[in-house]
Structure formats: structure tokens, C-alpha cells
Amino acid sequence: MKNKQFKAVALSAALSASVFAGGVQAQASVDSILKVGEAKTAQAVASQQRIDKIADDTSKLLADFKVVNKQIDGLRVYNAQLEKQIANQLVVIEQLEESIENVTVIERQVQPLILKMLEGLEQFVELDVPMYLEERRERVAQLRNNQERTDIPVAEKFRQVLEAYQIESEYGRKVDSYEDTLEIGGQEREVNVLVVGRIALMYQTKDTEISGAWDQSQRKWVELDSGEYRSAIRKGIRIAEKQASIDIMNLPILAPEAAQ
């Protein structure tokens, strides 16, 4: 009886040991399976992260590509506009080159004209009544000097000559008075000169004792009867200096026939 009990206990112990060993082995298998699963899960997570990164990079590259495409389209439009502007500028350059050639031709024609105008102006000043004579001679001399200067364009030289002609024209349309020094009776005397356009040119000494007028036919100053013209010339000088109102004056004026 005891032997049977001992065998039963031994069998039970053997079965328990077998079950325990099987449980341990099964647990080891489960752990191994779990580890494999975790490894695969980690690999899947890493793969998904790489996929997400690739997707993000792809989206960014696509966005950059679209931006660059827009910039390229803008540059194409800009380049097309520049090509049109360059074409127009080339046309303008051709026109300017043609104009420069024409200007050169015109300059060669204008320069002799200016010199002829200067010669005519100089002769006119010397043959005209001697009002503002030194001033007018200096103006002509300055214009001649300017013709030799290379820093003054031909157009400016021509303008200056035209301006001198304009000044000469204005002399014939105004009543004016200025101080001058004339030789009277062999002596230098300070006088007031009265200019009535180119109709009459008269003088009167500072003390009003001597009066005279320019005789164009004789090309010289002649003394006038002080009693007849003294007050009239003095009045004319005051009118020219804005010291008296305009009035009728009895002045020594040559008749047109005599002036010719």
C-alpha cells in the first residue's frame, strides 16, 4: 500500500515537473514571439517615419518647384519686355547717330554763317551812331573770342550772336541817357548823353553850358546853339532818367533826306 502511494506521489511529482517544464518552455516561446513582434513594430514605426519624412520632403520639393516655375514664367515675361525695350533703344540709337551726323553737317554750315553775321554786326556798330560805342565794341569782341572756344557749342554761339542783334534792335526803340567823356573844344569833358532811338544823339556838359549833337552825315559831334536847345536837351535827359513826365521836345533831328 505504501508503495502504491509512493508511486502515485512520484508520478504526480513527475507530472508537475513536466507541466512546469512545459510552461517554462511555452513562456519562453511567447516571450520570443513578443520580442519579434516588438522588433517588427519598431521597424514598422521607423519605416513609417522614413515614409513621412520622404512625403514631407516631396511636398516641400513640389512647393519649391511650383515657386521656381512661377519665377521662371515671370522672368520669361520680363525678358520679353526687355527684348522689346532693347529693340526700341536700338532704333533710338540709330536715329541719334543719324541726328549726330546731321548736326555735324549743320555745324559746318552754321559756323560760316555766324562769322558773316559777326562781320555784319561789327560793320554796323562802326557805321551806326556812336551810342554806347565801347559797350557795343566789347560785345562784338567777346563774341569773336567765343568763336575760338571749343567748350561752347555752335548752337550757343549762334544764340549769342542772335542776342547781340536783338540788343542792337532795342537800341533803336528807346529813350535813354548815360554819362560819357567827349572831346569838346580840344578838352575832355564829362557829359550827359541823350539817346532818342537812332533818330537823335545829343550831349550836354554837366554844367549845361555846352550842348551838341551827332551829325551822321559828317560822322562827328557838332556844337549846338545852347540858347535854342539847352532846355530841351536837359528836359529830355530828365525824361530819360524818369525824373520828368514825357512831353514834346524841340530836338535837333536831321530830316530823312539829309540823313540819307
C-alpha positions in Angstrom: 0.0 0.0 0.0 2.8 2.3 0.8 4.5 1.5 -2.4 1.4 2.4 -4.4 1.2 5.7 -2.5 4.8 6.4 -3.1 4.5 5.7 -6.9 1.5 7.9 -7.0 3.3 10.8 -5.4 6.3 10.2 -7.6 4.1 10.2 -10.7 2.3 13.3 -9.5 5.7 15.0 -8.9 6.9 13.9 -12.4 3.7 15.2 -14.0 4.1 18.5 -12.1 7.7 18.8 -13.2 6.7 18.0 -16.8 3.9 20.6 -16.7 6.3 23.2 -15.1 8.9 22.5 -17.7 6.3 22.8 -20.5 5.0 26.0 -19.0 8.5 27.4 -18.8 9.1 26.5 -22.4 5.8 27.9 -23.6 6.6 31.2 -21.7 9.9 31.3 -23.4 8.2 30.9 -26.8 5.7 33.6 -26.0 8.5 36.0 -25.0 10.4 35.2 -28.2 7.2 35.9 -30.2 6.6 39.1 -28.4 10.2 40.3 -28.9 9.9 39.5 -32.6 6.6 41.4 -32.7 8.1 44.4 -30.9 11.1 44.4 -33.3 8.7 44.3 -36.3 6.6 47.1 -34.7 9.8 49.2 -34.2 10.8 48.5 -37.7 7.3 49.5 -38.9 7.4 52.7 -36.9 10.9 53.5 -38.3 9.7 52.7 -41.8 6.6 55.0 -41.3 8.8 57.8 -40.1 11.0 57.4 -43.1 7.9 57.4 -45.3 6.5 60.5 -43.6 9.9 62.3 -44.0 10.0 61.3 -47.7 6.5 62.6 -48.1 7.3 65.9 -46.3 10.4 66.3 -48.4 8.5 65.5 -51.6 5.8 68.1 -50.7 8.5 70.7 -50.0 10.2 69.9 -53.2 6.9 70.2 -55.1 6.2 73.6 -53.4 9.7 74.8 -54.3 9.2 73.5 -57.9 6.0 75.5 -58.2 7.6 78.6 -56.9 10.6 78.3 -59.2 8.2 77.7 -62.2 6.3 80.9 -61.3 9.7 82.8 -61.1 10.7 81.3 -64.5 7.4 82.4 -66.0 7.9 85.9 -64.6 11.4 86.0 -65.9 10.2 85.0 -69.3 7.7 87.8 -69.4 10.4 90.2 -68.1 12.9 89.1 -70.6 10.4 89.5 -73.4 9.7 93.1 -72.3 13.4 93.8 -72.1 13.9 92.5 -75.6 11.2 94.9 -76.8 12.8 97.8 -74.9 16.3 96.9 -76.3 14.8 96.8 -79.8 13.3 100.2 -79.3 16.6 101.6 -77.9 18.5 100.3 -80.9 16.1 102.2 -83.1 16.6 105.4 -81.0 20.4 104.9 -81.1 20.2 104.6 -84.9 18.1 107.8 -85.0 20.6 109.6 -82.7 23.5 108.5 -84.8 21.8 109.9 -87.8 21.0 113.1 -86.0 24.6 113.5 -84.9 25.7 113.1 -88.5 23.2 115.8 -89.5 24.3 118.0 -86.7 27.9 117.8 -87.9 26.8 118.8 -91.3 24.7 121.7 -89.9 27.6 122.9 -87.7 29.8 123.1 -90.8 27.1 125.3 -92.4 26.2 127.4 -89.4 29.8 128.3 -88.4 30.4 130.3 -91.6 27.0 132.0 -91.2 27.9 133.1 -87.7 31.2 134.6 -88.9 29.3 136.5 -91.6 26.8 137.7 -89.1 29.6 138.9 -86.8 31.2 140.8 -89.6 27.9 142.5 -90.5 27.4 143.3 -86.8 30.8 144.8 -86.4 30.4 147.0 -89.5 27.0 148.1 -88.4 28.3 149.2 -84.9 31.1 151.2 -86.6 28.8 152.8 -89.1 25.9 153.5 -86.7 25.6 156.5 -84.4 28.2 156.1 -81.6 25.8 155.5 -78.7 27.2 153.0 -76.1 30.1 152.6 -78.5 32.6 151.0 -76.2 30.0 148.6 -74.7 28.9 147.5 -78.2 32.5 147.1 -79.4 33.3 144.9 -76.3 30.3 142.8 -77.0 31.4 142.1 -80.6 35.0 141.4 -79.4 33.7 138.9 -76.8 31.6 137.2 -79.5 34.6 136.9 -81.7 36.7 135.4 -78.9 33.9 132.9 -78.2 34.2 131.6 -81.8 37.6 130.1 -80.9 36.4 128.3 -77.8 35.8 124.6 -78.1 33.8 124.4 -74.8 31.0 126.5 -76.3 28.6 124.5 -78.6 27.9 126.0 -82.0 24.2 126.4 -81.1 25.2 128.6 -78.1 27.5 130.7 -80.3 24.6 131.2 -82.7 22.3 132.1 -79.9 24.7 134.7 -78.5 25.0 136.4 -81.9 21.2 136.5 -82.3 21.0 138.0 -78.8 23.5 140.7 -79.9 21.3 141.5 -82.9 18.3 141.8 -80.6 20.1 144.2 -78.3 21.1 146.4 -81.3 17.4 146.4 -82.4 16.3 147.5 -79.0 18.7 150.5 -79.1 16.5 152.0 -81.8 13.3 151.8 -79.8 14.1 153.6 -76.5 14.9 156.9 -75.0 17.9 156.7 -72.7 20.6 158.7 -71.0 24.1 157.8 -69.9 27.3 159.5 -68.9 30.4 159.7 -71.1 33.6 161.6 -71.8 33.9 163.6 -75.0 36.5 165.9 -76.5 34.9 169.3 -76.7 37.0 172.3 -77.9 40.2 170.3 -77.5 39.4 169.2 -74.0 38.0 166.1 -72.4 34.6 166.9 -70.8 32.2 164.9 -68.7 28.8 165.0 -70.4 25.3 163.5 -70.2 24.3 161.8 -73.5 20.7 161.7 -74.6 19.7 158.9 -76.9 16.4 159.1 -78.8 16.4 155.7 -80.6 18.5 156.2 -83.7 16.7 159.4 -84.5 18.9 161.7 -82.4 22.0 161.5 -80.3 22.9 164.6 -78.2 25.1 165.6 -75.3 25.2 168.3 -72.7 28.0 169.2 -70.4 27.5 168.7 -66.7 27.2 172.5 -66.2 24.6 172.6 -69.1 26.7 175.3 -70.7 27.5 173.4 -73.9 25.2 171.2 -75.9 25.9 169.3 -79.1 24.6 166.5 -81.3 25.9 163.8 -83.5 25.9 164.6 -87.2 25.7 161.3 -89.0 26.4 162.8 -92.4 29.7 164.3 -91.2 30.3 161.4 -88.7 31.2 163.8 -85.9 29.9 165.8 -83.0 28.7 169.3 -83.7 28.1 172.0 -81.1 24.5 173.4 -81.0 23.1 176.8 -80.1 22.9 176.4 -76.4 20.1 179.0 -76.2 17.9 177.1 -78.6 18.4 173.5 -77.4 19.8 173.7 -73.8 16.5 173.4 -72.0 15.1 170.9 -74.5 18.1 168.6 -74.1 18.1 169.0 -70.3 14.4 168.1 -70.2 15.0 165.1 -72.5 17.7 163.9 -70.1 15.3 164.2 -67.1 12.6 162.3 -69.0 15.1 159.5 -69.9 16.1 159.3 -66.2 12.4 159.1 -65.2 12.7 162.4 -63.4 10.1 164.1 -65.6 6.9 163.1 -67.5 7.0 162.5 -71.2 6.4 165.7 -73.2 7.0 167.2 -76.6 10.6 168.4 -77.1 12.2 170.5 -79.7 15.3 168.5 -80.6 17.9 168.7 -83.4 16.8 165.9 -85.7 18.0 165.5 -89.3 15.4 165.3 -92.0 15.2 161.9 -93.8 16.7 163.4 -97.0 19.7 164.8 -95.1 20.2 161.6 -93.2 20.4 159.7 -96.5 
